[in-house]
C-alpha cells in the first residue's frame, strides 16, 4: 500500500500527547498534509474475566466514551492549524495500531515518557516500540516546556552520520526536512577515540586523535557531497571525539529536531532500536525523528544493512 499524504499522531489526553499533537500540527502545515488523530484503547483484562458480564460491558463503554472525548477535544484543537483533520478510534494496543497506520502515512508522531492520560495509557512504551516497526519515519516529541508554552518552530536540524547505509538514509530525510523548513542542517559524527584506546589493548597508546578525526571527516564529507548533489543546501559538518549517542544528546539542547537512523531489527515481537537511536530517543531534549530501513524516500530502495 502506498502512502496517502497524511501525518498520523497518537493522542491519549496526556500532556505528552498534546505536545506531540502541537508538533504534528505545525508539521502538517509545513508539508500541506492531512492530519489524522488516532486514539487506541484496550479493555482491562480484569473486567473481561469478571463474573458480572454487565460490568465488563459498562467498563468498555466508559473507556470508549473517554477515548471519544479525547479525540473530539484533540480535533477541535488541531483544526486551529487550518489543516484537514480526521480521527480514528481503535481497539487494541497503541503500538500495533500506530504501526498499522504507518503503512499509509508519511509520518507518525507520538509523545514520549507518557504518564497516563485517560485510562492510564502509557505512551512511553509506544515511543520505544513504534519507531522500530513503523513503515514511515517516526517523530517522538518530549515534553519540553517553552517560555510561552508554544511549540518551537524547526530552525535547526541535527542529523547523526557515521558512513553507514542507515545514517545515509537518515541524512536524506534530514535534507528533505531542512529544505521544507528552510532550516540550518548540522551533520554530526562521533568517533570514540578515547574510549577505543582505553578498552582495546592492541591499539597503540599514542593514537593521533586529530588524524583519526580528519580521516573520518573526509569519509563523512564524501557521503555528504554525494547526498547533497542537486540540493541547494549548506550543511555544517562536525566530527568530534565521542559516541554518536552522547554527541546527539548534547546537541539536542540547541536543536529543534534530531534525525537519526536505526540499525535495529524488527521481526516478530521484535527487537527494538539500535543502541544509538534508543539512547538519543530516551535522553533528547528536542523531538527525534527515527529512520529505519523501511523508511525509504520515493526514489530510493532500502539500504543493504
C-alpha positions as CSV (number, residue, x, y, z in Angstrom):
1,X,0.0,0.0,0.0
2,X,1.3,3.5,-0.8
3,X,1.4,6.5,1.4
4,X,-1.6,8.7,1.3
5,X,-0.1,12.1,2.1
6,X,-1.1,12.2,5.7
7,X,0.5,12.7,9.1
8,X,-0.7,10.4,11.9
9,X,-0.4,11.5,15.5
10,X,-1.2,9.3,18.6
11,X,-3.3,11.0,21.2
12,X,-4.4,9.9,24.6
13,X,-5.2,13.1,26.5
14,X,-1.8,13.2,28.4
15,X,0.3,16.3,28.4
16,X,2.9,14.4,26.3
17,X,0.5,13.5,23.6
18,X,-0.8,17.1,23.5
19,X,2.7,18.3,22.9
20,X,3.1,15.7,20.1
21,X,-0.2,17.0,18.6
22,X,1.1,20.5,18.6
23,X,4.3,19.4,16.8
24,X,2.3,17.4,14.3
25,X,0.1,20.3,13.6
26,X,2.9,22.5,12.5
27,X,4.5,19.7,10.5
28,X,1.1,19.1,8.7
29,X,1.0,22.8,7.8
30,X,4.6,22.8,6.5
31,X,4.0,19.6,4.5
32,X,0.5,20.6,3.5
33,X,-0.8,17.2,4.7
34,X,-3.9,15.9,6.2
35,X,-3.6,15.3,10.0
36,X,-5.1,12.0,11.3
37,X,-5.6,11.7,15.1
38,X,-5.5,8.2,16.3
39,X,-6.6,7.1,19.8
40,X,-6.3,3.4,20.7
41,X,-7.7,1.8,23.9
42,X,-7.9,-1.6,25.4
43,X,-10.4,-3.0,28.0
44,X,-8.6,-4.1,31.2
45,X,-8.3,-7.8,31.5
46,X,-9.9,-8.0,34.9
47,X,-13.2,-6.5,33.6
48,X,-13.4,-9.2,30.9
49,X,-13.0,-12.0,33.3
50,X,-15.4,-10.8,36.0
51,X,-18.4,-12.9,36.7
52,X,-20.6,-9.9,36.1
53,X,-20.8,-9.6,32.3
54,X,-22.7,-6.3,32.7
55,X,-19.7,-4.8,34.4
56,X,-17.4,-5.7,31.5
57,X,-19.8,-4.1,29.0
58,X,-20.1,-0.9,31.1
59,X,-16.4,-0.7,31.6
60,X,-15.9,-1.0,27.8
61,X,-18.5,1.7,27.2
62,X,-16.9,4.0,29.7
63,X,-13.4,3.6,28.3
64,X,-14.7,4.1,24.7
65,X,-16.5,7.2,25.8
66,X,-13.3,8.6,27.3
67,X,-11.4,7.9,24.2
68,X,-14.0,9.6,22.1
69,X,-13.8,12.7,24.3
70,X,-10.0,12.7,23.8
71,X,-10.5,12.6,20.0
72,X,-13.1,15.3,20.0
73,X,-11.0,17.7,22.1
74,X,-7.9,17.0,20.2
75,X,-9.6,17.5,16.8
76,X,-11.0,20.9,17.9
77,X,-7.5,21.9,18.9
78,X,-5.9,20.6,15.7
79,X,-8.4,22.4,13.5
80,X,-7.0,25.7,14.7
81,X,-4.0,25.0,12.4
82,X,-6.1,25.3,9.3
83,X,-5.4,21.8,8.0
84,X,-7.7,18.9,7.2
85,X,-8.3,16.8,10.3
86,X,-9.8,13.4,10.7
87,X,-10.0,11.0,13.6
88,X,-9.7,7.2,14.1
89,X,-10.8,5.3,17.2
90,X,-9.3,1.8,17.5
91,X,-9.5,-1.0,20.0
92,X,-6.1,-2.6,20.5
93,X,-2.5,-1.9,21.7
94,X,-1.5,1.6,20.7
95,X,1.9,0.4,19.3
96,X,0.3,-2.1,17.0
97,X,-2.5,0.3,15.9
98,X,0.1,3.1,15.0
99,X,2.4,0.6,13.2
100,X,-0.6,-0.4,11.1
101,X,-1.4,3.3,10.4
102,X,2.1,4.0,9.4
103,X,1.7,1.8,6.3
104,X,-0.3,4.6,4.6
105,X,1.3,7.6,6.3
106,X,4.1,10.0,5.5
107,X,5.0,10.4,9.2
108,X,3.8,9.2,12.6
109,X,4.2,11.5,15.6
110,X,3.9,10.4,19.3
111,X,4.8,11.8,22.7
112,X,7.5,10.3,24.9
113,X,7.6,9.3,28.6
114,X,3.8,9.2,28.8
115,X,2.3,9.0,32.3
116,X,-1.3,8.3,31.8
117,X,-4.0,10.5,30.3
118,X,-7.3,8.6,30.1
119,X,-7.3,5.0,31.3
120,X,-3.6,5.3,32.3
121,X,-2.3,4.9,28.7
122,X,1.5,4.9,28.6
123,X,3.0,6.5,25.5
124,X,6.4,5.8,26.9
125,X,6.1,2.2,25.7
126,X,4.7,3.2,22.4
127,X,7.5,5.7,21.7
128,X,10.1,2.9,22.3
129,X,8.4,0.2,20.1
130,X,6.8,2.2,17.3
131,X,10.0,3.6,15.6
132,X,11.5,0.1,15.1
133,X,8.5,-1.2,13.3
134,X,6.9,1.8,11.5
135,X,6.7,1.8,7.7
136,X,7.3,5.6,7.7
137,X,9.5,7.9,9.8
138,X,8.5,8.4,13.4
139,X,8.9,11.6,15.4
140,X,9.0,11.3,19.2
141,X,8.3,14.6,20.9
142,X,9.4,15.1,24.5
143,X,7.5,17.2,27.0
144,X,9.8,20.2,26.8
145,X,8.3,23.4,28.1
146,X,9.0,26.7,26.4
147,X,8.8,30.1,27.9
148,X,5.4,30.9,26.3
149,X,4.2,27.4,26.1
150,X,4.3,27.4,22.3
151,X,5.7,24.7,20.0
152,X,9.2,25.6,18.8
153,X,9.5,26.0,15.0
154,X,12.1,23.9,13.3
155,X,15.1,26.2,12.6
156,X,18.0,23.9,13.3
157,X,18.1,20.2,12.4
158,X,20.9,17.9,13.6
159,X,21.5,14.6,11.9
160,X,23.7,11.8,13.1
161,X,26.1,10.4,10.4
162,X,28.6,7.6,10.6
163,X,29.0,6.5,7.0
164,X,26.6,3.6,7.3
165,X,23.6,3.0,4.9
166,X,21.2,3.7,7.8
167,X,22.8,7.1,8.5
168,X,22.9,8.0,4.8
169,X,19.1,7.3,4.7
170,X,18.6,9.4,7.8
171,X,20.7,12.2,6.1
172,X,18.5,12.1,3.0
173,X,15.4,12.5,5.1
174,X,17.1,15.3,7.1
175,X,17.9,17.1,3.8
176,X,14.2,17.0,2.8
177,X,13.1,18.3,6.2
178,X,15.7,21.1,6.2
179,X,14.6,22.2,2.7
180,X,11.0,22.2,3.7
181,X,11.6,24.3,6.8
182,X,14.5,26.3,5.3
183,X,16.3,25.2,8.5
184,X,20.0,25.0,9.2
185,X,21.3,21.4,8.9
186,X,24.1,20.2,11.0
187,X,25.7,16.8,10.4
188,X,27.3,15.3,13.5
189,X,29.7,12.3,13.5
190,X,31.1,10.8,16.7
191,X,34.4,8.9,16.8
192,X,35.0,7.4,20.3
193,X,38.8,7.5,20.0
194,X,39.4,7.9,23.7
195,X,37.2,5.0,24.6
196,X,38.8,2.7,22.0
197,X,42.3,3.4,23.2
198,X,41.2,2.8,26.8
199,X,39.5,-0.5,26.0
200,X,41.4,-2.1,23.2
201,X,44.8,-3.1,24.4
202,X,46.1,-3.8,20.9
203,X,45.7,-0.2,19.8
204,X,48.8,2.0,20.2
205,X,48.7,4.1,23.3
206,X,49.6,7.3,21.5
207,X,46.9,7.5,18.9
208,X,46.9,10.6,16.8
209,X,43.3,11.7,17.6
210,X,43.4,14.7,15.3
211,X,44.4,12.4,12.3
212,X,41.7,9.9,13.2
213,X,39.1,12.7,13.2
214,X,40.4,14.2,10.0
215,X,40.2,10.8,8.2
216,X,36.7,10.2,9.5
217,X,35.7,13.7,8.4
218,X,36.9,13.0,4.9
219,X,34.8,9.9,4.8
220,X,31.7,11.6,6.1
221,X,32.2,14.6,3.7
222,X,32.3,12.2,0.7
223,X,28.9,10.8,1.8
224,X,27.5,14.3,2.4
225,X,28.7,15.6,-1.0
226,X,27.0,12.6,-2.7
227,X,23.7,13.1,-0.9
228,X,23.7,16.9,-1.3
229,X,24.2,16.7,-5.1
230,X,21.4,18.6,-6.7
231,X,20.3,20.2,-3.5
232,X,20.8,23.9,-2.8
233,X,21.6,23.4,0.9
234,X,24.7,24.1,3.0
235,X,25.4,21.7,5.8
236,X,27.6,22.2,8.8
237,X,29.9,19.2,9.3
238,X,31.1,18.4,12.8
239,X,33.3,15.4,13.7
240,X,34.2,15.1,17.4
241,X,35.7,12.6,19.8
242,X,32.8,10.8,21.4
243,X,29.9,8.4,20.7
244,X,27.1,9.4,18.4
245,X,24.6,9.0,21.2
246,X,26.5,11.3,23.6
247,X,27.0,14.0,21.0
248,X,23.5,13.9,19.6
249,X,22.0,14.1,23.1
250,X,24.3,17.1,23.9
251,X,23.4,18.8,20.6
252,X,19.6,18.3,21.3
253,X,19.7,21.1,23.8
254,X,20.4,23.6,20.9
255,X,18.4,21.9,18.2
256,X,14.7,21.8,17.1
257,X,14.9,18.3,15.6
258,X,17.3,15.4,15.8
259,X,17.3,12.9,12.9
260,X,18.9,9.5,13.4
261,X,19.0,6.2,11.6
262,X,18.3,2.9,13.3
263,X,20.1,-0.3,12.8
264,X,17.6,-2.2,15.0
265,X,15.9,-5.2,13.6
266,X,12.1,-5.8,13.6
267,X,10.7,-9.2,13.3
268,X,8.0,-10.9,15.3
269,X,7.7,-9.4,18.8
270,X,10.7,-7.5,17.6
271,X,13.9,-6.2,18.8
272,X,13.7,-2.5,19.4
273,X,16.0,0.2,18.1
274,X,19.8,0.2,17.7
275,X,21.7,1.4,20.7
276,X,22.4,4.9,19.4
277,X,18.9,5.7,18.3
278,X,17.5,4.2,21.6
279,X,19.8,6.3,23.7
280,X,19.0,9.5,21.8
281,X,15.3,8.8,22.0
282,X,15.4,8.5,25.8
283,X,17.6,11.5,26.5
284,X,17.0,14.1,23.8
285,X,15.7,17.5,24.8
286,X,14.1,18.1,21.4
287,X,11.9,16.0,19.1
288,X,13.7,13.0,17.5
289,X,12.9,11.6,14.0
290,X,13.8,7.9,13.8
291,X,14.5,6.5,10.3
292,X,14.5,2.7,10.0
293,X,15.5,0.7,6.9
294,X,11.9,0.6,5.6
295,X,11.6,4.4,5.6
296,X,12.9,5.0,2.1
297,X,12.1,8.1,0.1
298,X,10.0,7.8,-3.0
299,X,13.0,7.4,-5.4
300,X,15.1,5.1,-3.3
301,X,15.4,1.4,-2.4
302,X,16.1,0.1,1.1
303,X,19.7,0.2,2.2
304,X,21.5,-3.1,2.4
305,X,22.4,-3.3,6.1
